[in-house]
Amino acid sequence: MKGIKCPICLSISVIEDFNEGEMTKCSYCKAKYTVIKERLYGLVPHGKRIGSQEDLETLMFKECIEEFDNEYLLQIMKTITDELLLRCRKK
């Protein structure tokens, strides 16, 4: 779930799906504006309990990973695997 900050009234509206560059309407002041990444916030639903800062960071990390495409994830996995192999050889 994402929130977007209105540049007019500065309130945060909840949006389910979005495409950068499309127009959206503020649910409070009804102003229309363009969706850009700088206005987006990652929101945590009330049902999910966040016990610590570490839990929040893990949740945000998982959401970030879900947005990557397959090729980028494979590139990350290869880099991590190579680094692990180097570390194992040093021991």
Helices and strands as residue ranges (DSSP letters): E 2-5, E 12-15, E 23-25, E 32-34, G 37-39, E 40-42, H 53-66, H 70-90
